[in-house]
Amino acid sequence: MLKKWVNAKHLLIVFILVCLPFTNALAASKLNLYYHTTKKNVTYTGQQVKYTYDGKAINMRNTPGIIIDGTALASFNDVFVKSPIKLKYTYNEAKGILTLSQGSTTLVLTTGSKTATLNGKKVNMSVAPMKVKFKDAKSTKLLVPTRFVAESFGYSYVWNSQTSTAAISQSLKLYYNNKTVSYTGTQGAVTINGNKVKQNDMPSIVINDTAMIRAWKVFGATSIKAGYRFNSATKELTLTKGDTVVKLTMGSKTAYVNGKARTMSAAPLVVDNLETGLSYVMVPGSNVSSYLGYDYSWNSATKTSQLTTRTTPVEPDPDKDDGPDLGGDSLPDIIAFNWGLDSDNVTEYTDLSNITSITEVSDDTGSTAFIDGIAIETVASINKEVYAIRSSIPFSKAQLTQNEQVLNLHINNSTINANEYTLGGSLIGTITSAATAEDISTNISFPLLYENTMYTLSLSEDKCTIYVTLYSNSLNTITAGHSGGNDYIEITGMKNLIPVITETDDLVTLQFTNTVNGIGDNYIVTGLDTLKSVTGTTNGRTVSIILEKSAASEYKVEQNGNSMKVIFMEEEVESLDYSVQFDLPSDILYSDITTEDRYYKNQIAIMVPGNQVSYYKSNPVKSGNPVVKSITVNYANSRTEIVITTTKLQGYKLARIDKKVGIALGNPSDIYKNIVVLDAGHGGTDPGAVRTLNGKTIYERDINFKIMYDLTQKYFNGTDSPVKAYYSRYDNTKVDLYERAAFAKKVGADIFISLHMNANNNTSPNGTEIYYSNTNNSVTESGLTSKNLANIFLNSLPGKIGTNKRYISAQNYVVIRENTVPAILIELAFMSNKGDLALMTSSSFQEKTAKAIYEITCSVFDSYPTGR
């Protein structure tokens, strides 16, 4: 029984728990459908599928995807045509024939048929396309099996059953092992001691069940700080850290660690990303991490290679597999508490432990059984559901198999009327049954609502009833303590634990659906530093574990089969001088504040929601930094602005320090790792090229500014952006060309990118050109030149935005010639060409271009790191 709440945070916990059931209710909403193929009205209560493309939600227009026989179907138009995927199509409604195409791939589908034609060859699908009317939305859609269509066109397709979301993304166009590969496999992430490594255009890839990670980016350019040397002639890579020297040869599984031979799980290789034009040295993550003194684990849920500092570095054992050790952890420093099975749940747990997945029953009778019906049985346990299939004649043989999220029951020597059964169970959706006349058999489909459902098959004593029994997962133990310098909590279950994790202020909630709370409801104050309290509570088959953490702590989640661990770490404050500090009102969170860099006025603005002027009169912003000229506090537009004016242009960074907000000031290159100047060409009285489209006058200066200033800001100013952008102009003003070039030195930039639109007396030329200067000989510490930069952009930008790829050219323009850093001028497209002019005035093209410039800039810094 929960103890009495004693403070406001406990009331917040109660509020969260009260709200949890509503989440489930929304997920279970119904769709009123009409299937044109079967001419049936259907109340659909299964999972409603959402779709994303490259991480962004696809607009399904109130007609979500549905799941039939374990296969997701959705509108071809919404998912593949109107989305950024932009397949071309023709549809013969009379014949029900849909033709989809993109590039050299053509796919022909027919309504009601499981046979498709892909590039002239017949292929089979698990489910046929179908025409469905969404009655509430008053919309009729042609639904297609989305995984099949996506993968037919070379796209990656990942299903998340927890969120009912299908994530579609572009396949990677790679070249390795002397062949071009359209890679649709896992695109992995990397963390080092819980901190994510930025990888941008080249994630980890999996080859022969081995995660291959980027050698320089992971080991050379992060906190590992390994020495890195790659000899492109001999294809040899040398990594050094402390006294350890690791030598690898591309294509060979043999590594040499301090001269001793080691065998790796896969050979390192050079991978060319054909979309960016960049090459990467990729190495087997588990092996190389171990050689350099790091423990390695693979998180299959998040597709992440997790590297952690080994507390006691040891020489790798030549007789031991260098992969992750999946054994038990060493004894923790402190165990704060250990919750085991509640006494009322021991019997239930014992029954669950003894479950064996029986999937076949047989009585070897030759009689044909007619199935009277399917019903859900009443059972005493909340942990299970029993479905009974009855006949007046004994059954012969039955087999139960699982295909993704569907259990399929096949019964020999039997027959049944085709039907749908909605029986109100909480573990499965609508059951469907059908008989097969050819071999006199019955197929019954049970769509599972949860990924971690256990099941078994049994036969009654009189052989006339088949039972399909479904079991929920169960939480068995919760242990918390302090180990390896960090507080932690570890939770185990009968099967894989799949929590939904949410965070509100200092509360982290782990919500486990389809799970029995074998431990019972509990609450404890831990006495630990960063993990303050733990609350466990139950709502039907949903268990919530609420963790109260300290304000200045972060956490990471590690999952290994039926066990998961949440590790809490004190938030690290970098070695910057946070000499400007201020308090926040009690009702304002750190995440509520926003900033604006007004570098063109030597100002930094911090925005706090609401009118807080009187608060800051009583709690003034404090500064001990002589570069600060003045600090003002004003209220406007429903927010309070704290404006810091400095004596010269400053970079800045915010951090939480104890219960205050700290601001570090300094030269931009002391604050930011990567800096770019973005130059929107022309401006003010200098309009640039001028053309007319559909009776409207189009000025080059406006297009340049829209893309390079208005639209790029949301990317470069994003909280996770690795690049700081300064803009040579921030309004419609003419800026001197020499001032634009000198601005790069003023802000300590690493590269300079200018955007223009081209024009010609001939209306035929179209596409993208990139200019650089032969007389600008600036080279970064990692070897980047203006010509390198121009090549990278030409090889990547046209493909990303759909323009014709033309060439790079050495030119004598002031902004690139007089610059002190590698500089390029992009001539994006021709205003003199009608097709290009229509393209560049399109809002979607402008958005795509802004994003592409950001992504390519990030990849440049990945390949040519600044070393800061």
Secondary structure, DSSP 4 states (H G I P E B T S, - for coil): -PPPP-SHHHHHHHHHHHHHHHHHHHHT--EEEEETTTTEEEEE-SPPBEEEETTEE---TT--BEEETTEEEEEHIIIIISSTT--EEEEETTTTEEEEEETTEEEEEETT-SEEEETTEEEE-SS--EEEEETTTTEEEEEEEHHHHHHHTT-EEEEETTTTEEEEEPPEEEEETTEEEEE-S-EEEEEETTEEPP-TT--EEEETTEEEEEHIIIIISSTT--EEEEETTTTEEEEEETTEEEEEETT-SEEEETTEEEE-SS--EEEEETTTTEEEEEEEHHHHHHHTTEEEEEETTTTEEEEEE-SS--PPPTTS--S---SPPPPPSEEEEEE---GGGHHHHHHHHT-----EEE----SPEEEEEEEEPP-S-TTEEEEEEEESS---EEEEEEETTEEEEEEESEE---EEE----SSB--EEEEEETTTTEEEEEEEBSSTT-EEEEEE-TTS-EEEEEEE-EEEEEEEEEEETTEEEEEEEESS----EEEEETTEEEEEESSEEETT-SEEEE---SSEEEEEEEEETTEEEEEEEE-TTEEEEEEEETTEEEEEEEEPPPPS----EEEE--TT--GGG-EEEEEGGGTEEEEEEES--HHHHHHS--EE--TTEEEEEEEEETTEEEEEEEESS--EEEEEEETTEEEEEEE-HHHH-S-EEEEEE--BTTB--SEEEETTEEEEHHHHHHIIIIIITHHHHTSTT-S-EEEES-SSS----HHHHHHHHHHTT-SEEEEEEEE--SSS---SEEEEE-SS-----TT---HHHHHHHHHHHHHHHHTPPEEEEEE---HHHHS-SS-EEEEEEEETTSHHHHHHHT-HHHHHHHHHHHHHHHHHHHHHS----
